[in-house]
Structures are given as structure tokens and as C-alpha cells.
Amino acid sequence: MNAVSQSDAPPGVASAADKHVVEGEITWTVRLAGAFIAALILLAAALGVWRGLASPLAGAAAAAQGLELAQVVLAAALIMLGSMVEGFGFGLALGTRWPYTRNILVLMLRGDPEAAHRVVATGLSLVAVALAILDPGYMTFLGLGLIVATALFGMGVLYVLAGRAPAFVHGTHGLLAYAVFLTYLVALIFPGVHLGLYLKYAAPLHALLLTVFVGGMVTGQRGFGQPIGAFYGPRKASQWVFVAHGASALLVIGTLGWFMPAYPVAFALALTQAAVGFFLFHAVNLRPRAPGTIVAFHQAMVLLITTAIVLRW
């Protein structure tokens, strides 16, 4: 079964967005992955309600604490949805039309990860607005601003995949998505600590965020449905960017190793991630349009490494 993307243009007239539509195939694997993300979203809601009710505070302050926890899980779920979009070939399922198409909810219910990605992003934005109202301050306004910036660069990602924008737009989108996740995670774990101040002293995150940015560049540089290609020495731009990504991943391992034994779990995960990256490289070359679930697993590992660094595991 294929996702169906209806045009907003009059019948018989192809919109500019439709020229770039590449429909993804909704398989049982896609549906199972979607069910996992749906469970994450329900978990976010349940944890938010639990924390709000268990909070020693009352009223708006208790609600803000609940929403803060929910926002961390929602931000992670949104990143995972993005990896599904890439892994299953749905990057251009809606063409370059942004942010919505008139049947986006129908497409989401049918299992289209790109439609779900945009709907969940809207939910994340609404929670960020609620947090900024309930608890106005530096971190809540920063989170809201980063979400807006991430959404705008998300529009740019569509043009990167369509071959109409440079790869750094894709890398910046990924970097901003992790900045959103970190903003709410740091606010949750270290109340009152500003993200900028935290990042100043969290050295392992510097290398990790660089790797996230260059990893997004790899996807953007190779283009939609294009392999990187096997190589001994890099010959084209996508291969050079992949080499840079590998070097930044080694920098993450080296940085975590330097700070041992402060981050044992993060270090072990980073070593494992290097092997996952090797298999992902081959998956991209074997099935460049839809590398599969390994993309989501690769992204889940990055989320785990990020969380382990913040929690000093």
C-alpha cells in the first residue's frame, strides 16, 4: 500500500510541490515502527500527568512541571519520527508542500511517517507555547524559539531532498532538533541552569552536537534516494562529508574516553554506535531510498548517548 498525497492545486493542475512528490511504501515494518512512536507519545502524556499530580507545587507550577517532562519525551519521539521518515523513504512523501496538506490527518492515520512527523511537531509547538505561558522564563522561551527555528529549517530540508537547497540546511535542522531535546532535558534535570551555561561545561556534548550536524550533512549531501558509494579514498562531496562524520564520531569516543570514568555508559554506547554507523553506511548503499530500521536505531543510540551524558552515566 502506498501513501497518497493529494494536491491542493485544482484538478488537472500539478502544484510545484507535487513535482517533487516521491511516495513511500507503507509496510508492516513502517506500521510497527509507527505504533512504537505512538506508544512514546502516549507515554509522554502519561508521564506528564503523573509528574503534574505528584508535584509538591500547585496550580500552574505543577502543570508546568508535568508539561516539561512530557516535552522531553515528545522531543525524542519527534526525532525518532524523523529517522523513520528517512529510513523508510518518506522524505518527499508530501513533496515540498509545508507545513500541511489538506488531508494530512488522513495520511497520518494511514501510517505516513512524514505526515505524523508534522502533526507531532505541531503538538510539540503547542506544549512549548503552554509552557511559556505557565512558566515564562529563559528556558521556556528558548525552547519555543528553537522549535520555531527547527520547523523553518524542516521546510528547508524538503528543498535539500529535492535538490534545491544546500546540505548544511539538513545538518542545521538535525542540530536544532537536538538543541530542543537538550533544552527541556537540562531544564528537567538541572532546574534553573541555562542551556548555554550548561553546554559551556559539558565538553562531551560539543563533539556529539558536531557529529549530529555533520551526520545531517551526510544525508543532505547524498540527496534523496542516492547512495554514498563504496570507496577507499573519497572522490565526491558526499564521501568527503561522510569521512568528516566518521572523524567527528571518533572525536566523541575520544572525548568520552578522556573524561572516563565520568561517562561509562555514554562511552560504551558511543563505541557501539561506531559499529551501527558501519552497518548504516552499507544499508544506505544497498537501499539508498529506504535503508530501513537501522536509521531509527542509529538515531535512538544518539538520543541515548545524549541522555547518558546529561545524566553523567
C-alpha positions in Angstrom: 0.0 0.0 0.0 1.4 3.4 -0.9 0.9 6.7 0.8 -1.4 9.0 -1.2 -0.5 12.7 -1.3 -3.4 14.8 -2.6 -2.6 18.1 -4.2 -4.0 21.4 -3.0 -4.0 22.6 -6.6 -7.1 22.5 -8.9 -7.8 19.2 -10.6 -5.6 18.5 -13.5 -3.1 21.2 -12.4 0.1 19.9 -10.8 1.4 22.2 -8.0 5.1 23.0 -7.7 5.2 20.8 -4.6 3.7 17.8 -6.5 6.7 17.8 -8.9 8.8 16.5 -6.0 6.4 14.0 -4.5 8.0 10.6 -4.0 5.6 8.3 -2.3 6.8 5.9 0.3 5.6 2.3 0.8 3.6 1.7 4.0 4.7 -1.8 5.0 4.1 -3.7 8.2 7.5 -2.6 9.4 6.5 1.0 9.0 3.3 0.4 10.9 5.1 -1.4 13.7 7.6 1.5 14.0 4.7 3.9 13.9 3.0 2.0 16.8 6.2 2.3 18.8 6.2 6.1 18.3 2.5 6.3 19.2 3.4 4.5 22.4 6.1 7.0 23.1 3.6 9.9 22.7 1.1 8.2 25.0 4.0 7.7 27.5 4.8 11.4 27.2 1.2 12.3 28.1 1.1 9.7 31.0 4.4 10.9 32.5 3.3 14.5 32.2 0.1 13.9 34.1 1.9 11.8 36.7 4.5 14.4 37.3 2.0 17.2 37.5 -0.1 15.3 40.1 2.9 14.2 42.1 4.5 17.7 42.2 4.7 19.3 45.6 3.7 22.6 43.8 0.2 23.6 42.9 -1.7 25.1 40.0 0.3 26.5 37.1 3.6 25.5 38.5 2.6 21.8 38.9 1.2 21.8 35.3 4.4 23.3 34.0 6.5 20.6 35.7 4.2 17.9 34.1 4.4 19.5 30.6 8.2 19.8 30.9 8.6 16.1 31.4 6.2 15.4 28.6 8.1 17.7 26.3 11.3 15.8 26.8 9.7 12.5 25.6 7.8 14.3 22.8 11.0 15.9 21.5 12.7 12.4 21.5 9.6 10.9 19.7 9.8 13.6 17.1 13.5 12.9 16.4 12.7 9.2 16.1 9.9 10.0 13.7 12.3 12.0 11.6 14.6 8.9 11.4 11.6 6.9 10.3 10.9 9.4 7.5 14.5 9.0 6.3 14.8 5.2 6.9 11.6 4.3 5.1 11.8 6.7 2.2 9.1 9.2 3.1 11.2 12.4 2.9 9.3 13.7 -0.1 6.0 11.9 0.5 4.3 15.3 0.7 6.6 16.9 -1.8 7.9 20.4 -0.8 4.4 21.4 0.5 4.8 22.7 4.0 3.7 22.6 6.8 0.4 20.8 5.9 -1.6 19.3 3.2 -5.4 19.3 3.4 -5.5 15.5 4.1 -2.6 15.3 6.5 -4.5 13.7 9.3 -5.8 11.0 7.0 -2.3 10.4 5.8 -1.1 10.1 9.4 -3.8 7.6 10.3 -2.9 5.6 7.2 0.7 5.3 8.6 2.6 8.0 6.7 5.6 8.9 9.0 6.1 12.3 7.3 2.5 13.4 8.0 2.9 12.1 11.6 6.2 14.0 11.9 4.5 17.3 11.1 1.5 16.7 13.3 3.6 15.7 16.3 5.8 18.8 15.6 2.7 20.9 15.9 1.9 19.2 19.2 5.4 19.9 20.5 5.0 23.6 19.5 1.6 23.9 21.3 3.1 22.4 24.5 6.0 24.8 24.2 3.6 27.7 24.0 1.7 26.4 27.0 5.0 26.2 29.0 6.0 29.7 28.0 2.6 31.0 29.3 2.6 28.9 32.5 6.3 29.4 33.4 7.6 32.4 31.5 11.4 32.4 31.6 14.6 32.0 29.7 14.4 28.2 29.2 10.8 28.1 28.1 11.2 31.0 25.7 14.4 29.4 24.4 12.7 26.1 23.8 9.8 27.8 21.9 12.3 29.8 19.8 14.3 26.7 19.0 11.2 24.8 18.0 10.2 27.6 15.6 13.7 27.6 14.1 13.7 23.8 13.8 10.4 23.9 11.9 11.6 26.6 9.5 14.7 24.5 8.7 12.5 21.5 8.4 10.9 23.2 5.5 14.4 23.8 4.1 15.1 20.0 4.4 12.4 19.4 1.9 14.2 21.6 -0.6 17.5 19.9 0.2 16.0 16.5 -0.6 14.5 18.0 -3.8 18.0 19.2 -4.8 17.1 22.9 -4.4 19.0 23.8 -1.1 22.5 23.1 0.3 23.3 20.2 2.6 24.1 22.4 5.6 20.3 23.2 5.9 19.7 19.5 6.7 22.6 19.4 9.2 21.3 22.5 10.9 17.8 21.0 11.2 19.2 18.0 13.0 21.3 20.1 15.3 18.3 22.3 16.2 16.2 19.3 16.9 18.7 18.0 19.4 19.0 21.5 20.9 15.3 21.4 21.6 15.6 18.0 23.2 18.6 19.2 25.3 16.8 22.4 26.3 13.9 20.6 28.0 16.1 17.7 29.3 18.5 20.2 31.0 15.6 22.2 32.4 14.2 18.9 33.8 17.4 17.6 35.3 19.0 20.9 36.4 16.2 23.4 37.2 17.4 27.0 36.9 20.5 26.2 34.9 20.6 27.9 31.5 21.3 25.8 28.5 24.2 28.0 27.3 25.9 27.8 30.7 25.4 24.0 30.9 26.9 23.5 27.4 29.9 25.6 28.3 31.0 23.0 30.8 29.5 19.8 29.1 32.5 19.2 26.9 31.4 15.8 25.5 28.3 17.3 24.1 30.4 19.7 22.0 31.7 16.7 20.0 28.4 15.0 19.9 26.5 18.0 18.6 29.2 18.4 15.9 28.6 14.8 14.9 24.8 15.3 14.8 25.3 18.3 12.5 27.7 16.5 10.1 25.5 13.4 10.2 22.6 15.6 8.9 25.0 16.9 6.3 25.7 13.4 5.1 22.0 12.8 4.4 21.6 16.2 2.7 24.8 15.9 0.6 24.0 12.4 -0.8 20.5 13.6 -1.8 17.2 11.8 -1.7 17.5 8.1 -2.7 21.2 8.4 -3.7 23.9 6.1 -2.3 27.2 7.4 -0.9 29.1 4.7 -2.7 31.8 2.4 -1.5 35.2 4.0 -1.6 38.8 3.6 -0.4 39.6 7.3 -0.9 36.8 9.9 -1.1 36.1 11.2 -4.6 32.9 13.1 -4.3 31.3 15.6 -1.9 29.1 13.0 -0.1 32.1 10.8 0.6 34.1 13.7 1.9 31.3 14.6 4.3 30.9 11.0 5.4 34.7 11.0 6.2 34.2 14.2 8.3 31.2 12.5 10.0 33.4 9.5 10.9 36.1 11.8 12.2 33.6 13.6 14.4 32.3 10.3 15.7 35.8 9.3 16.7 36.1 12.7 18.4 33.0 11.8 20.5 34.6 8.5 21.5 37.9 10.1 22.3 36.3 12.9 24.4 34.2 10.5 26.4 37.3 8.3 26.9 39.3 11.3 28.1 36.7 12.0 30.8 36.4 8.4 31.9 35.2 7.2 34.4 32.7 10.0 34.4 30.6 8.7 31.5 30.9 4.9 31.4 27.5 4.2 29.8 27.9 7.0 27.2 31.3 5.7 26.3 30.1 2.2 25.8 27.1 3.4 23.7 29.4 5.6 21.6 31.6 2.5 20.8 28.6 0.5 19.9 27.3 3.4 17.7 30.5 3.2 15.7 29.6 -0.3 14.6 26.0 0.7 14.0 27.3 3.5 11.7 29.3 1.0 9.7 26.2 -1.1 9.0 24.1 2.0 8.3 26.7 3.0 5.6 26.2 -0.3 3.9 22.4 -0.2 4.2 22.4 3.3 2.6 24.4 1.9 -0.3 22.3 -1.2 -0.7 18.9 0.5 -0.4 19.6 4.3 -0.8 16.0 5.3 -1.0 14.9 3.4 2.1 17.8 2.0 4.2 15.3 0.6 6.8 15.0 0.4 10.6 18.8 0.8 11.1 18.4 4.5 10.6 15.9 4.7 13.5 18.2 2.5 15.6 21.2 4.8 14.8 19.1 7.8 15.9 17.9 6.1 19.1 21.5 5.5 20.0 22.3 9.2 19.6 19.4 10.0 21.9 20.7 7.5 24.5 24.2 8.9 24.3 22.9 12.4 24.8 20.8 11.4 27.8 23.7 9.4 29.3 26.0 12.4 29.0 23.5 14.8 30.7 22.8 12.3 33.5 26.6 11.5 33.8 26.1 7.8 33.3 
